[in-house]
Amino acid sequence: MDDFLPRPLTQAVSLALRDIHDPGARSDLLFLEAWEMQRPANLGATLRASQIRRANPDLAAAIERELKAGKGSRPLAG
């Protein structure tokens, strides 16, 4: 198994991951963050992001706010 775990780039996802212990849920939140940063035109990725956004509307809004404010461009310390 790979020992590398992607780290969140936004404070919103970093805080949300504190309460997440399921690898699938962690993957979903990191995927959403990456999707919000690049918004690829891939239909499958867009549908997945849409489902995650619907399940986590407050987190999606927080990620958007943070990215619009210019935060989330580098990994968090710690």
C-alpha positions in Angstrom: 0.0 0.0 0.0 1.1 3.5 -0.8 2.3 5.5 2.3 1.7 8.8 0.5 -1.5 10.6 1.6 -2.4 13.8 -0.3 -2.6 16.8 1.9 -5.3 19.4 1.6 -4.5 22.8 0.1 -7.4 24.7 1.7 -8.1 25.4 5.4 -11.7 24.3 4.8 -10.8 20.8 3.7 -8.1 20.5 6.3 -10.6 21.2 9.0 -13.2 18.9 7.5 -10.7 16.0 7.4 -10.1 16.2 11.1 -13.4 14.3 11.6 -13.0 11.9 8.7 -11.6 8.5 9.3 -13.0 6.7 6.2 -10.5 6.6 3.3 -13.3 6.8 0.8 -14.7 10.0 2.4 -11.2 11.5 2.6 -10.6 10.8 -1.0 -14.0 12.4 -1.9 -13.1 15.6 0.0 -9.6 15.9 -1.6 -11.1 15.2 -5.0 -13.7 18.0 -4.5 -10.9 20.4 -3.5 -8.9 19.5 -6.6 -11.9 19.7 -8.8 -12.8 23.2 -7.4 -9.2 24.3 -8.2 -9.2 23.2 -11.8 -12.8 22.2 -12.9 -11.9 19.8 -15.6 -14.3 19.3 -18.5 -14.5 15.6 -17.9 -18.1 14.6 -17.5 -17.4 11.8 -15.0 -15.3 14.1 -12.8 -18.0 16.8 -13.0 -20.7 14.3 -11.9 -18.6 13.0 -9.0 -17.9 16.6 -7.9 -21.6 17.4 -8.2 -22.6 14.5 -5.9 -19.9 15.4 -3.3 -21.0 19.1 -3.4 -24.6 18.1 -2.9 -23.7 16.0 0.1 -21.4 18.8 1.6 -22.8 22.1 0.5 -21.2 24.1 3.4 -17.8 22.6 2.7 -18.2 23.3 -1.1 -19.1 26.9 -0.3 -16.1 27.3 2.0 -13.7 25.9 -0.5 -15.0 28.3 -3.2 -14.8 31.3 -0.8 -11.2 30.4 0.1 -10.1 29.9 -3.5 -11.7 33.2 -4.6 -9.9 34.9 -1.7 -6.6 33.6 -3.1 -6.0 31.1 -0.3 -5.3 27.4 -0.8 -2.4 27.8 -3.3 0.1 26.0 -1.1 0.1 23.1 1.3 -0.7 23.8 4.9 2.0 23.4 7.5 1.8 20.6 10.0 
